Amino acid sequence: MGILARASLLLLLGAAACSPASEDAAASTGDLTSLTARSRKLEFAGYVYVEDGMSDVQILLTVKQQTQSAFGALQAANVGVKSRELANVDPATFLKVPVEVVDKNAPEGSVPRHMIRVAYTYSDEAIVPVTLADRSALSLALLGTNYQSQSAKILPECTKNDTLAHEFQNSVWYVFDPQVASCAPAMADEQKKIDADRAGLDETQIPASELTRLYIPTTVKLSPTDEAQATKYPEYDLLYSGMGVESGKLVIGMVNGLMADWAAGETHELYEDAGYPMWFGGMREVFIARPGFELVKVEGVEKPLDYEVAGVPIHFNTWKDLMAFELDKVNPPGMGGLARDEVRKVIADTLSLKWVVFEAPVTVRMNGESYPLTIKLQTYFGSDTDQTPHKRAIKTSDIMVYNGHSYIGYGPLDPSRFTPEDFPGSYQVLHINGCVSYNYYNKDYVPLKVGGTKSLDIVTNGLQSWVTESGQATGRYVGAFIDGHMNSYKDILVKSQFTYYGYEWGMDALRVVDGELDNTYDPATKPIAIANGHPAPEPPPVTEPPPVNQQVAH
């Protein structure tokens, strides 16, 4: 959801089609808590040319502009990187060499231009799909200095040149893809000219065409990392202690964003937005996993089951009846000749942008004692750029889930908008189901949480995610925390995968869990039983289906 750039586009999910710089396989080590991703150390080299005398601050900004262009190249190769837009540049790696720029077309007697070539090495943590787990290197490319001014040239040459690419022309680094077929000849033609212009020059000289080059080939090295292989669980003993954000409750906050394509300026009526029925679909999945939820209130709405449409009263006996109207097209009594969309519009306008609260009473048995606990679900549909619902959900939820656009990381969940006071002091799990949320919303949240990873687990996606079925998938994710099985994180990820064509394997956009390695809960040593309501049955074993190549960008 790239909300991921918010676009409903098809994206191939197959292995990267780039040739390795080395055929040596990376040694296998322990895995992240992920079904489809593997952890790697990432490293590549680049260089920029800067004016002689440029300050170190300006040099650093110039290098960061170039490393940012690796974001798109790596995304196209299905590689996710941890540091926000690859800004984790280490000036200690800079190697500065003076050069003289030779312009063979300059008038005779022109004063030579002197520049500084700054070479650097970029290192970071990364995640790769299992299809790339045996690769030690990828051949990709970076963009040259001031590349944004040449976006009109980059679009047809080195992007998919599709609707999404044109929407992001002003942020061309996001869609830069050196693997498209048209990019290799463009890079080769540029290199051929540079090589010809370099003839006769010494090592201290560069041709003007090298100074202005647009594409810089580079090799991305991938090295194994040491990861604990033990099965990890959420800290269920803390979640079910009744000592979280509300005494005697386990509080789940689900914020559901609008799915219209913001980058294209797309708008809808609320009931027409793709996220609206998925909001109900997510609730249904939660209620399947934990029967017994009852509607407590819709904030600001006195009678959320009663409506009037064109003078006709419409009444739903229960919230489940209202969900059946939206999801199953089961009309309530007395609807008569009213068009469904007339009724849907009134309901959507009433319920959207408001907190809908449900509760399910349960009895918890832990440490040989039984005690009552209320599982509270507070859910919200229609969030967009306003950060108010996101801040409320994070502050007031033990388990917080957001499903929506990422706004290229600069939206309402941007970590720079938060302070430690925006987080509760208790243990918490955050799940941000948006495009490339691993890059935008992962490590920058940890310093904001008192206790760091000891009190915070974060679930994010390394690649662009899907709009279609995202509501249901996040509903299954929530359900896996409360279905009574005390699922491990890997089991939770299995249950919350997407199910295109009925398949339940491999559809999670490199979803990973971070912060879980220091968790200590083990159901074998501290079993927890949940009574009242029946645990959902265990799902059938997951088997690998044929490849599915359709991915709708979130």
Secondary structure, DSSP 8 states (H G I E B T S, - for coil): ----S----B---S------S-----------B-SSEEEEEEEEEEEEEEETT--HHHHHHHHHHHHHHHHHHHHHTT-EESSGGG----GGG-EEEEEEEE-TTS-TT---EEEEEEEEEEEEEEEEEGGGTT-SEEEEEEE-TTGGGGHHHHHHHHS--SHHHHHTGGGGGGT--TTSTTHHHHHHHHHHHHHHHHTT--TTEEEHHHHT-SEEEEEEEEEE-----S-----HHHHTTTBSSSBTEEEEEEEEE--S-GGGT----GGGSTHHHHHHHHHHHHHHHSTT-EEEEETTBS-TTEEEETTEEEE-SSHHHHHHHHHH----TT-TT--HHHHHHHHHHHHTTSEEEEEEEEEEEETTEEEEEEEEEEEEEEE-S--HHHHHHHHH-SEEEEES--GGGTSTT-GGG--GGGS-SS-EEEEEESTTHHHHSSTTTGGGSTTGGGSEEEEEESS---STTHHHHHHHHHHHHHSSS---HHHHHHHTS--GGG--SS-SSSEEEES-TT----TTTS-EEEESS------------S-----B--
